[in-house]
């Protein structure tokens, strides 16, 4: 299976050039053109590497990187038009694995991506993408099963997807618009109560199985968080 790279770049032309370059080099690609979409995809998708522009609308690259590093070790190469030494240092201090200043040589970019993936290859465990465990909750993505303290709990596919997304991002409040896109695959509407209904059923099932109620909380006016 080819390595999957997320390209977060608001310059449409450069984004397309990078996508074509990576496809030609044998990579699978996903693209985003603004900070919010880039953040959503970076924390919800199974990725091997992220190309992250610093200057983005809605959220800049440093904000996105900071959030990614709360829950993910996905390698990140920062892209910037600035090229100043302090920008490079800030990116590396924030958790970037590498840094390229625009304009950069496409061949050098591919070589850097391949070098990072080679370095991390021995650490990759496919099971990490399919099993999650927290507070006694265990999820198996292959089998779509949920268990708590050894007890299997029946979940619908949507309920499983909702809990999986929350467990991928522990101690991080996920907004309702994010969850609508990631779980329900539609845009948020304040008149639509379907997400609240699914969350209520997820919480009720877990609490009935013995999970302390305060582990899965509603952040009023914002969204939900799994502590």
Secondary structure as UniProt FT lines:
FT   STRAND          4..8
FT   HELIX           12..24
FT   TURN            25..26
FT   STRAND          28..32
FT   HELIX           35..44
FT   STRAND          49..53
FT   HELIX           61..71
FT   STRAND          75..80
FT   HELIX           85..93
FT   TURN            94..95
FT   STRAND          98..101
FT   HELIX           106..120
FT   HELIX           121..123
FT   HELIX           126..129
FT   STRAND          131..134
FT   TURN            135..136
FT   STRAND          137..140
FT   TURN            141..144
FT   STRAND          145..148
FT   TURN            149..150
FT   STRAND          151..153
FT   HELIX           157..168
FT   TURN            169..171
FT   STRAND          174..175
FT   HELIX           176..179
FT   HELIX           180..184
FT   TURN            190..191
FT   HELIX           194..209
FT   HELIX           213..215
FT   STRAND          216..219
FT   TURN            220..222
FT   STRAND          223..226
//
